[in-house]
Amino acid sequence: MSTKNFRHGKIRIQSGDVVPLEKNAEFTEGDFSWSFSKDIKQILDRGKLKELRKGDEQAVEWSFSAKFVDKTLYRTLDQAIFDGHTETITGLVGGALNDPVSTTYPYEQNSFTIDDAGFTKLAIDAVPAVDGDYSEDTGAIDREDAIVASTFQVLMPAADTDLEVTYDAVGGSTRDLELGACGDDVKTLAIFLDIYDPCDPNAVVETYELRHAAVNEISFEEGDDFDTLSFSGFALIRRPIVTP
């Protein structure tokens, strides 16, 4: 078991997409611990110890607790939702109904908006009939219990072919799921803890890296100035990577 205490730092959470989504949140008074073990099989011969053999691989167990101001961090940890993602969608057909239009990442239902002026959001699946009308397409529940969609429809004004959009993106797993998986594998994230120099809040002196990490317990305590968030889980690695 290893334990570290951090005065001030930043947590970075990345999805497993080709271009990863990233959530950043600064923290204070952080505590990080991890443990790993080797499964050793005892081989007996008529009651006497004969040899030791390597057993099954074991995942790293880890936990982290800190004070945060960002109130949406738990959604990233719990459902791999990265809030407030923005992107520019190009190549649309002006003066026509564009249906369906795909976003780069899937999005959480009801979070999609078009940032350009003059556009009006309709109910889910409503067919736009006036220039500037748009609607989300119906989503489905993913393995983390979020309702997720990946397309929308919009009636573009004439000669208008680009859109600025914002949505809460849903990240993919950092681990390749087995071909033909039934969808019951949990998503894994890459988690980085950047620790700041006590005398220079802009200088990172250490980074702790957990690849292929799955969160299995989250505890949330709300306060006036900050929230205390504790979370723990497993990681499909031998030990955290520490970069001084």
C-alpha positions in Angstrom: 0.0 0.0 0.0 1.3 3.4 -1.0 -0.2 6.7 0.2 0.5 10.3 -0.9 -0.9 13.6 0.4 -1.2 16.6 -1.9 -1.8 20.2 -1.0 -2.8 21.5 -4.4 -3.0 19.9 -7.9 -5.2 19.1 -10.9 -6.9 15.9 -11.9 -7.1 15.2 -15.7 -9.5 12.5 -16.9 -9.2 11.2 -20.5 -11.6 9.1 -22.5 -10.4 6.3 -24.8 -11.4 7.9 -28.0 -9.0 8.3 -30.9 -8.8 12.0 -30.0 -9.4 11.8 -26.2 -11.9 13.9 -24.5 -10.4 15.5 -21.3 -11.9 16.8 -18.1 -9.7 19.0 -15.9 -10.5 20.0 -12.3 -8.2 21.6 -9.7 -8.2 20.2 -6.2 -6.8 20.9 -2.8 -6.0 18.7 0.2 -5.8 15.5 -1.8 -5.1 12.0 -0.6 -4.1 9.3 -3.1 -3.5 5.6 -2.2 -3.1 2.4 -4.2 -2.2 -1.2 -3.5 -1.4 -4.2 -5.7 -0.8 -7.8 -4.9 0.5 -10.9 -6.5 -1.6 -14.1 -6.4 0.8 -16.8 -5.3 -0.4 -20.4 -5.3 1.0 -22.8 -2.7 1.6 -26.2 -4.1 1.5 -29.0 -1.5 2.7 -32.5 -1.6 1.1 -34.7 1.0 0.6 -31.7 3.3 4.1 -30.3 2.8 4.9 -27.1 0.9 6.5 -28.1 -2.3 6.6 -25.0 -4.5 5.1 -21.6 -5.1 3.5 -20.7 -8.5 2.3 -17.5 -10.0 -1.5 -17.3 -9.9 -4.1 -15.0 -11.5 -3.2 -11.4 -12.4 -4.5 -8.8 -10.0 -5.8 -5.3 -10.8 -4.4 -2.3 -8.9 -6.8 -1.0 -6.2 -6.7 2.8 -5.8 -8.6 5.6 -4.0 -8.5 9.4 -4.2 -10.1 12.0 -2.0 -9.9 15.8 -2.4 -11.7 19.2 -2.2 -13.1 20.4 -5.5 -15.0 23.5 -6.8 -16.0 21.8 -10.1 -19.5 20.3 -9.4 -19.6 18.2 -12.6 -16.5 16.1 -12.1 -18.5 13.2 -10.6 -20.4 12.8 -13.8 -17.2 12.2 -15.7 -16.1 9.7 -13.2 -19.5 8.0 -13.0 -20.7 8.0 -16.6 -17.8 9.2 -18.7 -19.6 12.4 -19.5 -17.4 15.4 -20.5 -19.5 18.5 -20.1 -19.4 21.5 -22.4 -17.6 20.1 -25.4 -17.7 22.5 -28.4 -17.0 21.8 -32.1 -17.5 23.2 -35.5 -19.6 21.1 -37.9 -18.9 21.8 -41.5 -20.1 20.7 -44.9 -23.9 21.1 -44.3 -26.3 21.9 -47.1 -27.6 25.4 -47.0 -31.4 26.0 -47.5 -32.2 22.3 -46.9 -33.1 19.9 -44.1 -29.9 18.1 -42.9 -30.9 14.8 -41.3 -29.1 13.1 -39.7 -26.0 15.0 -38.9 -23.4 13.2 -36.8 -21.4 14.7 -34.0 -17.7 13.8 -33.4 -18.6 12.2 -30.1 -21.9 10.8 -28.8 -23.7 13.3 -26.5 -25.9 13.0 -23.5 -29.6 13.5 -24.4 -30.9 17.1 -23.9 -27.4 18.6 -23.8 -27.0 19.5 -27.5 -27.3 23.2 -28.5 -26.4 25.3 -31.6 -24.5 28.3 -30.5 -25.0 30.4 -33.7 -27.7 33.1 -33.5 -31.0 32.6 -35.1 -31.4 28.9 -34.4 -34.4 27.4 -32.4 -34.3 24.1 -30.6 -37.4 21.8 -31.0 -38.5 18.8 -29.1 -36.5 15.5 -29.6 -37.2 14.0 -33.0 -39.4 16.9 -34.1 -38.9 17.6 -37.9 -37.6 21.1 -38.5 -39.9 23.1 -40.8 -38.5 26.6 -40.6 -35.0 27.9 -41.3 -32.9 27.6 -38.1 -35.0 24.9 -36.5 -33.1 21.9 -35.1 -33.8 18.9 -32.9 -31.9 16.1 -31.2 -32.4 12.5 -32.4 -33.6 9.9 -29.9 -30.8 8.3 -27.9 -30.4 5.0 -26.1 -29.2 4.0 -22.7 -25.5 3.1 -22.7 -23.6 0.7 -20.3 -23.1 3.6 -17.8 -26.9 4.3 -17.7 -26.6 7.6 -19.6 -29.1 8.3 -22.4 -26.8 8.9 -25.4 -27.5 10.1 -28.9 -25.1 10.8 -31.8 -27.0 12.6 -34.5 -29.3 15.7 -34.8 -31.3 17.3 -37.6 -31.4 20.9 -38.7 -33.0 23.0 -41.4 -30.1 25.3 -42.5 -30.7 28.8 -43.8 -29.7 29.4 -47.4 -25.9 29.7 -48.0 -25.2 28.7 -44.4 -23.1 25.5 -44.3 -21.3 25.6 -40.9 -22.5 25.4 -37.3 -20.9 26.0 -33.9 -22.4 23.5 -31.4 -22.0 22.6 -27.7 -22.9 19.3 -26.0 -22.0 17.1 -23.1 -19.9 14.4 -24.9 -19.9 10.8 -23.8 -16.4 9.3 -24.0 -15.4 5.8 -25.0 -13.4 3.3 -23.0 -9.6 3.4 -22.8 -9.7 -0.4 -23.2 -10.6 -2.2 -26.4 -13.7 -4.2 -25.6 -13.7 -7.8 -26.9 -15.3 -8.4 -30.2 -18.8 -9.5 -29.7 -19.0 -8.3 -26.1 -22.5 -8.1 -24.7 -22.1 -4.6 -23.5 -21.7 -5.4 -19.8 -18.1 -4.3 -19.5 -17.6 -1.0 -17.7 -15.9 1.9 -19.3 -12.4 2.6 -18.3 -10.7 6.0 -18.1 -7.2 7.4 -18.0 -6.7 9.4 -14.8 -3.8 11.8 -14.2 -3.0 13.6 -11.0 -0.8 16.6 -11.6 0.8 17.8 -8.3 1.8 21.5 -8.1 4.9 23.0 -6.5 3.8 24.5 -3.2 5.7 27.7 -4.0 4.6 27.8 -7.7 1.0 26.9 -8.5 1.8 26.8 -12.2 4.6 24.3 -12.0 3.8 20.5 -12.0 6.4 18.6 -9.9 4.8 15.1 -10.1 2.2 13.3 -12.2 0.5 10.1 -11.1 -1.0 8.1 -14.0 -3.7 5.4 -13.9 -4.4 3.8 -17.2 -7.5 1.7 -17.9 -9.1 2.8 -14.6 -12.7 1.9 -13.6 -14.5 3.7 -10.8 -16.6 1.5 -8.5 -17.4 3.8 -5.6 -18.0 7.6 -5.3 -18.7 9.6 -2.2 -19.9 13.2 -2.5 -20.1 15.8 0.2 -21.4 19.3 -0.7 -20.1 22.5 0.9 -20.5 26.2 0.5 -17.0 26.9 -0.9 -16.0 23.5 -2.1 -17.2 19.9 -2.4 -15.3 16.9 -1.1 -15.2 14.0 -3.6 -13.9 10.6 -2.7 -13.7 7.9 -5.3 -12.0 4.5 -5.7 -11.7 1.6 -8.1 -9.5 -0.7 -10.0 -7.0 -0.3 -12.8 -5.8 -2.8 -15.4 -2.1 -2.0 -14.7 0.6 -3.4 -12.5 1.1 -0.1 -10.7 0.6 3.7 -11.2 3.2 5.5 -13.3 4.9 8.3 -11.4 6.6 11.0 -13.4 8.8 13.3 -11.3 
